[in-house]
Amino acid sequence: MAFNPTPVQFKALKAGVFVLALLPFLRMAWLTAQGVPVDPVEFLTHGSGDWALYLLCATLAVTPLRRLTGWNWLVRLRRMIGLYTFFYAFMHFMTFLWFDHFFDVAAMWKDVLKRPFITVGFAAFVLLIPLAATSTNAMIKRLGRNWARLHKLIYVIAPLAILHYWWMKAGKHNFEQPIVWGSVVAVLLLLRVWWSVGRSRVEKRPEKRPAPASVRT
């Protein structure tokens, strides 16, 4: 059964999603300020990275959920979830730049080039920047069809994020979570590819024309 929230219900729903997406940051900030984590840098690094991946998956899940449920209003939440994805990715990067390299850009860049798991993570973060920068209504209107083309970078970002996540967890021989989230991303991307291929076939299918009437003599 289709669920179409009223404007008031949607505002409440949007506010709820906003608060839920913010809670992990507030929790990390509070615990760090209280000195709870044994290693606060590792705690912030892994926490921010994990939540960037979780919200990336939530962003990717919007279109499949909309198509399967008919809840078209879900699209109106995607931008906010996507911006939260960038927020946690930015926090993940700043933790790396600040606490690991103390804003020494040269040392950070050397680390990026030397360590493959950082290379792919950095690449995913850089590719997220134009997506976040073009998330406003003005940019969507200005870019037109190019906006949709630009945001297909998500097909590159998601696998890079999973590869980065895999290498991070592999160092601790933790393969369960990367397999789970890698499978989630694979399913979400394959669904998009499947629907895209199906739509292309329909568009290329020649229209059936009625057979010409037989000429009577």
VOBA-1610 file (N, C-alpha, C; in pm, whole numbers, padded with zeros to 5 digits, always signed):
BEGIN
Met+00084-00120+00000Met+00000+00000+00000Met+00088+00125+00000Ala+00060+00217-00091Ala+00140+00339-00103Ala+00117+00429+00017Phe+00226+00486+00065Phe+00220+00580+00176Phe+00262+00716+00127Asn+00173+00811+00129Asn+00201+00946+00085Asn+00183+01041+00203Pro+00292+01081+00266Pro+00280+01168+00384Pro+00228+01306+00347Thr+00155+01365+00438Thr+00111+01503+00421Thr+00234+01594+00439Pro+00224+01720+00399Pro+00339+01811+00418Pro+00388+01816+00562Val+00295+01816+00657Val+00334+01819+00798Val+00405+01690+00837Gln+00352+01576+00792Gln+00413+01448+00822Gln+00552+01438+00760Phe+00565+01490+00638Phe+00696+01482+00572Phe+00799+01568+00644Lys+00759+01686+00689Lys+00851+01772+00765Lys+00899+01703+00892Ala+00807+01635+00958Ala+00842+01562+01080Ala+00936+01445+01048Leu+00906+01376+00937Leu+00989+01264+00895Leu+01129+01311+00857Lys+01136+01422+00786Lys+01265+01478+00745Lys+01347+01522+00866Ala+01279+01583+00962Ala+01347+01625+01086Ala+01399+01503+01162Gly+01320+01396+01163Gly+01362+01275+01231Gly+01485+01213+01167Val+01488+01209+01033Val+01603+01155+00961Val+01726+01243+00987Phe+01706+01375+00989Phe+01815+01469+01016Phe+01878+01441+01153Val+01794+01426+01254Val+01843+01402+01390Val+01912+01266+01400Leu+01853+01163+01340Leu+01911+01030+01345Leu+02049+01025+01279Ala+02062+01098+01168Ala+02191+01100+01098Ala+02296+01180+01174Leu+02251+01273+01258Leu+02343+01356+01336Leu+02388+01287+01465Leu+02305+01196+01517Leu+02333+01132+01645Leu+02470+01064+01653Pro+02514+00991+01550Pro+02648+00929+01560Pro+02759+01030+01583Phe+02750+01146+01518Phe+02850+01251+01538Phe+02846+01303+01682Leu+02725+01329+01731Leu+02712+01379+01868Leu+02765+01277+01968Arg+02738+01150+01943Arg+02788+01044+02032Arg+02940+01040+02030Met+02999+01044+01911Met+03145+01040+01902Met+03208+01161+01970Ala+03148+01279+01948Ala+03201+01401+02009Ala+03191+01394+02161Trp+03078+01345+02212Trp+03058+01338+02356Trp+03154+01239+02422Leu+03166+01120+02366Leu+03255+01019+02423Leu+03400+01062+02418Thr+03438+01128+02309Thr+03576+01175+02297Thr+03605+01284+02400Ala+03509+01377+02417Ala+03526+01485+02515Ala+03533+01431+02657Gln+03464+01319+02683Gln+03465+01259+02815Gln+03586+01169+02838Gly+03666+01150+02733Gly+03785+01066+02746Gly+03754+00919+02756Val+03640+00877+02702Val+03600+00735+02712Val+03685+00645+02622Pro+03705+00678+02493Pro+03782+00587+02407Pro+03927+00576+02454Val+03978+00454+02450Val+04119+00432+02486Val+04209+00501+02384Asp+04172+00489+02256Asp+04245+00555+02148Asp+04146+00644+02073Pro+04134+00772+02112Pro+04033+00859+02051Pro+04051+00879+01901Val+04177+00880+01853Val+04201+00900+01709Val+04145+00782+01630Glu+04174+00661+01676Glu+04121+00542+01609Glu+03970+00538+01618Phe+03917+00577+01733Phe+03772+00579+01754Phe+03703+00673+01655Leu+03758+00793+01639Leu+03699+00891+01547Leu+03720+00850+01402Thr+03837+00796+01373Thr+03867+00755+01235Thr+03773+00646+01189His+03761+00542+01270His+03675+00430+01230His+03527+00466+01239Gly+03490+00542+01342Gly+03349+00581+01355Gly+03301+00666+01240Ser+03378+00767+01203Ser+03338+00855+01093Ser+03339+00781+00960Gly+03439+00695+00940Gly+03445+00618+00815Gly+03330+00521+00802Asp+03299+00453+00913Asp+03187+00357+00910Asp+03056+00427+00876Trp+03031+00542+00940Trp+02904+00610+00916Trp+02898+00674+00778Ala+03012+00712+00723Ala+03012+00760+00585Ala+02967+00648+00491Leu+03014+00526+00518Leu+02976+00412+00434Leu+02830+00375+00455Tyr+02783+00373+00580Tyr+02643+00338+00606Tyr+02548+00435+00534Leu+02579+00564+00542Leu+02492+00664+00481Leu+02505+00665+00329Leu+02621+00626+00278Leu+02636+00609+00134Leu+02542+00498+00086Cys+02536+00389+00161Cys+02445+00280+00127Cys+02299+00325+00136Ala+02268+00406+00238Ala+02131+00459+00251Ala+02096+00547+00131Thr+02193+00626+00085Thr+02170+00711-00032Thr+02143+00626-00155Leu+02222+00522-00173Leu+02204+00433-00288Leu+02073+00355-00280Ala+02024+00334-00158Ala+01903+00253-00140Ala+01775+00331-00171Val+01784+00463-00182Val+01664+00543-00203Val+01593+00505-00332Thr+01666+00500-00443Thr+01602+00469-00572Thr+01539+00330-00574Pro+01611+00224-00532Pro+01545+00093-00529Pro+01421+00089-00440Leu+01428+00152-00323Leu+01312+00154-00235Leu+01195+00228-00299Arg+01226+00338-00365Arg+01120+00414-00433Arg+01055+00331-00542Arg+01134+00259-00618Arg+01078+00180-00728Arg+01000+00060-00678Leu+01046+00000-00568Leu+00981-00120-00516Leu+00855-00089-00435Thr+00853+00029-00371Thr+00740+00063-00284Thr+00644+00165-00345Gly+00693+00240-00445Gly+00612+00348-00501Gly+00613+00473-00415Trp+00701+00478-00316Trp+00712+00596-00229Trp+00803+00700-00294Asn+00748+00776-00385Asn+00829+00874-00459Asn+00885+00985-00370Trp+00824+01007-00256Trp+00871+01112-00165Trp+01007+01080-00105Leu+01051+00954-00115Leu+01183+00919-00062Leu+01295+00997-00131Val+01272+01031-00258Val+01373+01106-00333Val+01404+01239-00266Arg+01306+01296-00201Arg+01325+01426-00136Arg+01412+01418-00012Leu+01440+01297+00034Leu+01530+01278+00148Leu+01673+01247+00104Arg+01689+01211-00023Arg+01818+01163-00071Arg+01928+01269-00061Arg+01894+01393-00093Arg+01995+01498-00090Arg+02052+01516+00051Met+01964+01517+00150Met+02009+01535+00288Met+02096+01418+00333Ile+02056+01296+00298Ile+02135+01179+00336Ile+02270+01182+00265Gly+02270+01225+00139Gly+02394+01235+00065Gly+02488+01338+00126Leu+02434+01450+00171Leu+02517+01552+00234Leu+02573+01503+00368Tyr+02495+01425+00439Tyr+02547+01365+00562Tyr+02658+01265+00531Thr+02645+01194+00419Thr+02752+01104+00376Thr+02882+01181+00358Phe+02872+01297+00291Phe+02990+01381+00271Phe+03041+01436+00405Phe+02950+01471+00494Phe+02990+01525+00624Phe+03077+01425+00701Tyr+03033+01299+00706Tyr+03111+01199+00778Tyr+03240+01164+00703Ala+03236+01165+00569Ala+03358+01143+00492Ala+03458+01256+00516Phe+03408+01379+00524Phe+03494+01493+00553Phe+03555+01482+00693Met+03473+01439+00788Met+03521+01418+00924Met+03629+01310+00926His+03608+01203+00850His+03704+01094+00838His+03836+01146+00782Phe+03828+01227+00677Phe+03949+01283+00616Phe+04020+01381+00709Met+03943+01468+00777Met+04003+01568+00865Met+04071+01502+00986Thr+04015+01391+01033Thr+04080+01317+01141Thr+04216+01266+01095Phe+04221+01216+00973Phe+04345+01168+00913Phe+04445+01282+00893Leu+04398+01395+00841Leu+04487+01509+00815Leu+04533+01576+00944Trp+04443+01587+01041Trp+04472+01660+01165Trp+04556+01576+01262Phe+04501+01463+01304Phe+04565+01386+01410Phe+04680+01298+01361Asp+04671+01252+01236Asp+04779+01168+01184Asp+04894+01250+01126His+04862+01368+01069His+04967+01446+01002His+04976+01590+01049Phe+04892+01630+01144Phe+04897+01764+01201Phe+04899+01874+01092Phe+04813+01853+00992Phe+04795+01947+00881Phe+04920+01965+00795Asp+05008+01866+00800Asp+05124+01866+00710Asp+05079+01805+00577Val+05041+01890+00481Val+04983+01843+00356Val+05084+01759+00277Ala+05211+01797+00280Ala+05313+01721+00207Ala+05325+01579+00260Ala+05327+01565+00394Ala+05334+01432+00455Ala+05207+01352+00428Met+05093+01422+00432Met+04966+01356+00403Met+04966+01304+00259Trp+05009+01387+00166Trp+05009+01348+00024Trp+05104+01230+00001Lys+05218+01230+00069Lys+05313+01120+00058Lys+05249+00991+00106Asp+05172+01000+00214Asp+05103+00884+00269Asp+04996+00833+00172Val+04926+00927+00108Val+04823+00892+00011Val+04882+00812-00104Leu+04998+00855-00153Leu+05061+00789-00267Leu+05128+00658-00230Lys+05166+00644-00105Lys+05242+00527-00062Lys+05155+00411-00021Arg+05039+00440+00039Arg+04956+00334+00097Arg+04827+00318+00015Pro+04810+00204-00054Pro+04696+00186-00146Pro+04559+00206-00081Phe+04540+00159+00043Phe+04407+00171+00103Phe+04373+00318+00129Ile+04476+00400+00156Ile+04452+00543+00172Ile+04429+00607+00036Thr+04499+00559-00066Thr+04482+00612-00202Thr+04338+00601-00249Val+04279+00482-00234Val+04142+00463-00283Val+04042+00539-00196Gly+04069+00546-00065Gly+03980+00623+00023Gly+03984+00771-00010Phe+04104+00821-00035Phe+04120+00963-00073Phe+04051+00991-00206Ala+04065+00899-00301Ala+04000+00916-00431Ala+03848+00922-00416Ala+03792+00834-00332Ala+03647+00835-00309Ala+03604+00967-00247Phe+03682+01019-00153Phe+03648+01146-00089Phe+03653+01262-00188Val+03757+01266-00270Val+03770+01374-00370Val+03653+01372-00468Leu+03610+01253-00508Leu+03499+01241-00602Leu+03366+01281-00538Leu+03359+01271-00406Leu+03237+01314-00336Leu+03222+01466-00334Ile+03333+01538-00343Ile+03330+01684-00331Ile+03240+01749-00436Pro+03257+01718-00567Pro+03167+01781-00664Pro+03021+01743-00647Leu+02994+01624-00595Leu+02855+01585-00571Leu+02793+01669-00461Ala+02870+01692-00354Ala+02820+01776-00245Ala+02807+01922-00290Ala+02904+01968-00370Ala+02905+02108-00414Ala+02790+02140-00510Thr+02739+02039-00577Thr+02631+02062-00675Thr+02497+02012-00624Ser+02479+02008-00494Ser+02356+01955-00437Ser+02247+02060-00419Thr+02277+02185-00448Thr+02177+02290-00431Thr+02082+02296-00550Asn+01965+02354-00529Asn+01868+02368-00638Asn+01924+02453-00752Ala+02002+02556-00714Ala+02059+02645-00815Ala+02155+02569-00906Met+02238+02482-00848Met+02334+02406-00928Met+02264+02301-01013Ile+02160+02240-00958Ile+02084+02142-01035Ile+02024+02208-01158Lys+01968+02327-01140Lys+01908+02401-01251Lys+02014+02447-01350Arg+02127+02489-01298Arg+02234+02540-01385Arg+02298+02431-01470Leu+02318+02313-01411Leu+02383+02204-01483Leu+02290+02129-01576Gly+02161+02131-01545Gly+02065+02062-01630Gly+02093+01913-01637Arg+02099+01859-01758Arg+02123+01715-01775Arg+02263+01675-01728Asn+02356+01768-01732Asn+02491+01737-01687Asn+02496+01704-01538Trp+02395+01751-01464Trp+02391+01721-01321Trp+02375+01571-01300Ala+02285+01510-01375Ala+02263+01365-01362Ala+02387+01288-01404Arg+02454+01335-01509Arg+02576+01269-01555Arg+02685+01278-01448Leu+02698+01396-01388Leu+02800+01415-01284Leu+02775+01323-01165His+02650+01309-01126His+02619+01231-01007His+02625+01081-01031Lys+02654+01041-01155Lys+02682+00900-01179Lys+02819+00860-01127Leu+02894+00958-01078Leu+03021+00927-01011Leu+03001+00836-00892Ile+02877+00828-00843Ile+02847+00742-00730Ile+02878+00596-00762Tyr+02871+00561-00892Tyr+02903+00424-00935Tyr+03052+00394-00920Val+03133+00497-00916Val+03277+00482-00895Val+03310+00495-00746Ile+03244+00590-00681Ile+03271+00618-00540Ile+03240+00497-00452Ala+03126+00435-00474Ala+03083+00324-00389Ala+03182+00208-00389Pro+03226+00158-00507Pro+03326+00050-00504Pro+03458+00092-00440Leu+03500+00218-00463Leu+03624+00267-00400Leu+03609+00268-00248Ala+03493+00310-00200Ala+03468+00314-00055Ala+03472+00174+00004Ile+03414+00078-00065Ile+03415-00060-00017Ile+03558-00116-00016Leu+03635-00085-00119Leu+03773-00133-00125Leu+03856-00073-00010His+03835+00056+00015His+03902+00123+00127His+03862+00057+00260Tyr+03734+00031+00275Tyr+03682-00031+00397Tyr+03739-00171+00413Trp+03748-00246+00305Trp+03800-00382+00307Trp+03944-00383+00357Trp+04026-00295+00300Trp+04167-00291+00338Trp+04186-00247+00483Met+04101-00155+00529Met+04110-00110+00668Met+04081-00226+00764Lys+03975-00301+00734Lys+03936-00411+00822Lys+04028-00532+00806Ala+04086-00548+00686Ala+04172-00663+00661Ala+04296-00661+00750Gly+04339-00541+00787Gly+04454-00529+00876Gly+04429-00593+01011Lys+04301-00601+01050Lys+04265-00664+01177Lys+04198-00800+01155His+04211-00850+01031His+04153-00980+00993His+04002-00984+01018Asn+03940-00871+00997Asn+03794-00863+01011Asn+03733-00851+00871Phe+03691-00965+00817Phe+03637-00967+00681Phe+03484-00973+00679Glu+03423-00999+00792Glu+03277-01016+00796Glu+03204-00889+00755Gln+03239-00776+00818Gln+03171-00651+00786Gln+03195-00605+00643Pro+03320-00611+00592Pro+03340-00572+00452Pro+03260-00658+00354Ile+03248-00787+00383Ile+03171-00875+00295Ile+03023-00835+00297Val+02971-00808+00418Val+02830-00770+00431Val+02802-00640+00355Trp+02881-00537+00383Trp+02855-00407+00321Trp+02893-00405+00173Gly+02994-00485+00138Gly+03027-00498-00004Gly+02912-00562-00081Ser+02847-00661-00019Ser+02732-00727-00083Ser+02615-00630-00096Val+02594-00549+00008Val+02486-00449+00003Val+02508-00352-00112Val+02629-00300-00123Val+02660-00205-00231Val+02648-00272-00367Ala+02695-00396-00378Ala+02687-00468-00506Ala+02541-00486-00550Val+02455-00525-00456Val+02313-00544-00489Val+02249-00412-00533Leu+02276-00306-00459Leu+02216-00175-00490Leu+02262-00123-00625Leu+02390-00142-00658Leu+02441-00097-00787Leu+02391-00185-00901Leu+02385-00316-00878Leu+02337-00407-00982Leu+02191-00382-01014Leu+02111-00349-00914Leu+01971-00314-00939Leu+01960-00193-01031Arg+02044-00093-01005Arg+02043+00027-01089Arg+02085-00007-01231Val+02187-00089-01246Val+02234-00128-01379Val+02126-00208-01451Trp+02062-00299-01380Trp+01956-00382-01438Trp+01843-00295-01491Trp+01797-00201-01411Trp+01688-00113-01454Trp+01731-00022-01568Ser+01856+00022-01564Ser+01907+00109-01670Ser+01913+00035-01803Val+01961-00090-01799Val+01967-00171-01921Val+01827-00200-01973Gly+01735-00231-01883Gly+01597-00257-01923Gly+01533-00135-01987Arg+01559-00017-01931Arg+01504+00106-01988Arg+01563+00134-02126Ser+01691+00107-02144Ser+01757+00129-02274Ser+01699+00038-02380Arg+01670-00087-02342Arg+01612-00181-02439Arg+01474-00138-02482Val+01397-00089-02386Val+01261-00042-02420Val+01268+00078-02513Glu+01361+00170-02486Glu+01374+00289-02569Glu+01422+00256-02710Lys+01505+00152-02724Lys+01558+00116-02855Lys+01465+00023-02932Arg+01366-00033-02864Arg+01275-00127-02930Arg+01194-00054-03036Pro+01196-00102-03161Pro+01119-00034-03266Pro+00970-00044-03242Glu+00901+00064-03274Glu+00757+00064-03257Glu+00690-00025-03361Lys+00590-00100-03316Lys+00517-00186-03409Lys+00416-00104-03487Arg+00428-00113-03617Arg+00335-00040-03702Arg+00229-00137-03755Pro+00106-00088-03766Pro+00000-00176-03818Pro+00029-00219-03961Ala-00001-00345-03987Ala+00024-00397-04123Ala-00066-00326-04223Pro-00013-00295-04344Pro-00095-00225-04444Pro-00215-00308-04485Ala-00326-00241-04501Ala-00448-00311-04539Ala-00432-00369-04679Ser-00486-00490-04698Ser-00476-00553-04829Ser-00559-00477-04933Val-00502-00467-05050Val-00571-00395-05157Val-00673-00486-05221Arg-00797-00442-05220Arg-00903-00523-05280Arg-00915-00490-05429Thr-00932-00591-05512Thr-00950-00571-05654Thr-01090-00610-05695
//
